[in-house]
Amino acid sequence: MELKTIEQFIQEHGLENGEDILRAFTKRVNLTLVPRTTREEVQIGHSKFGGHPDLSHANLHPGENMTFLAQFRLNDLAEFESVDALPKEGLLSFFYDLEEQPWGDEDERHLWRVLYTEETQLERVRVGEALNERAVSFEESYAENEYSLYELLDEEMYDRLLERFEQEELHAIGGHPSEVQGDVFEEIQETYGERFDHPFLLFQMDTSEELDVMFGDSGILYFLIPEDALRAKRFGETEIIMQCY
């Protein structure tokens, strides 16, 4: 959503707490699946959801139990202000055990993986079953912190505002997560302590009929990393939260 759309809504309804409402929105990069029109796979090294991952060596694949979710070519994101903390080059790849469906507890850390490479010589590694493959497009816009916004508006006004920027699937990088069962940033802090005082949403992946994947009961999976670890490219410090209905 554009900021001017939110400002217009505030003016139309004469809302006196407009500045607080605007602060309940943060910029992030929303990800949209690109419909597949041919049988050809997405090019090696390009951003995509599903299919098989592109790695510098086949032995880097975390194992058959780890489903490859997505990979992002970071120079596709370099122009966006809201994810400026990301490296400008390289490839980020995300894996998750869909059979075990971990929620993000400390004793489950072997059930997800984030890989980062700056290598340019990559190969498609065909291990295990794959999700449906789709290319991805990127758009920077504003997204709401639902719990902050709900405290600022009555129920009718809250619903009217949210109607203006509903999306079918909520895939994103950066900004504030789209919560299902509570504030995701608060939950990651409660689980992992003060090292997550400044969390960054590395990747939010929604349940998707298009990709044929579901997290819990139509939930959302969040990959989060401390900002200092992100700037130092310590992607091994990424943790997850999974929330569902």
CORQUIPE-V804082 format. One record per pair of residues at least 4 apart in sequence whose C-alpha atoms are under 6 Angstrom apart, sorted by sequence separation. I is the first residue (numbers start at 0). J is the second residue. D is the distance in whole Angstrom. If there is no record, write none. Layout:
I;J;D, I;J;D
//
This chain:
3;7;6, 9;13;6, 96;100;6, 145;149;6, 152;156;6, 153;157;6, 178;182;6, 187;191;6, 188;192;5, 207;211;6, 213;217;6, 214;218;5, 229;233;6, 9;14;5, 152;157;5, 207;212;5, 228;233;5, 206;212;6, 188;195;5, 206;213;5, 9;17;6, 206;214;6, 77;87;5, 206;217;6, 206;218;6, 74;87;5, 206;219;6, 224;237;5, 73;87;6, 74;88;5, 96;110;5, 205;219;4, 223;237;6, 73;88;5, 204;219;6, 223;238;5, 73;89;6, 95;111;4, 204;220;5, 222;238;6, 223;239;6, 73;90;6, 94;111;5, 203;220;6, 222;239;5, 72;90;5, 94;112;5, 203;221;5, 221;239;5, 49;68;5, 71;90;6, 202;221;6, 221;240;5, 48;68;6, 49;69;5, 71;91;5, 93;113;5, 202;222;5, 48;69;4, 70;91;5, 92;113;6, 201;222;5, 220;241;5, 47;69;6, 70;92;4, 92;114;5, 201;223;5, 219;241;6, 47;70;6, 69;92;6, 91;114;6, 200;223;5, 219;242;6, 46;70;5, 69;93;6, 91;115;5, 199;223;6, 218;242;5, 46;71;4, 68;93;6, 90;115;6, 199;224;5, 218;243;4, 46;72;5, 68;94;6, 90;116;5, 198;224;6, 199;225;6, 217;243;6, 45;72;6, 67;94;5, 89;116;5, 173;200;5, 198;225;5, 199;226;6, 216;243;5, 66;94;5, 89;117;4, 172;200;6, 197;225;6, 198;226;6, 215;243;6, 216;244;6, 65;94;6, 66;95;5, 172;201;5, 197;226;6, 65;95;5, 66;96;6, 172;202;5, 195;225;5, 65;96;5, 171;202;6, 64;96;6, 171;203;5, 170;203;5, 170;204;5, 170;205;6, 169;205;5, 168;205;6, 27;81;5, 26;81;6, 63;126;6, 179;242;6, 63;127;5, 55;121;4, 54;121;5, 57;124;6, 53;121;6, 54;122;6, 53;122;5, 53;123;4, 52;123;6, 52;124;6, 51;125;6, 50;129;5, 131;210;5, 50;130;5, 130;210;6, 49;130;5, 50;131;6, 49;131;5, 50;132;4, 49;132;4, 48;132;6, 48;133;5, 47;133;6, 47;134;4, 47;135;5, 82;173;6, 33;133;6, 33;134;5, 33;135;5, 32;135;5, 31;135;6, 31;136;5, 30;136;6, 30;137;5, 29;137;6, 29;138;5, 28;138;5, 28;139;4, 27;139;6, 27;140;6, 26;140;5, 26;141;4, 25;141;5, 24;141;6, 25;142;6, 24;142;5, 24;143;4, 23;143;6, 24;144;6, 23;144;5, 23;147;6, 23;148;6, 103;239;5, 103;240;5, 102;240;6, 1;140;6, 102;241;5, 0;140;5, 30;170;5, 0;141;5, 29;170;6, 30;171;5, 29;171;4, 28;171;6, 28;172;5, 27;173;5, 84;230;6, 27;174;4, 26;174;5, 25;174;6, 0;164;6
//
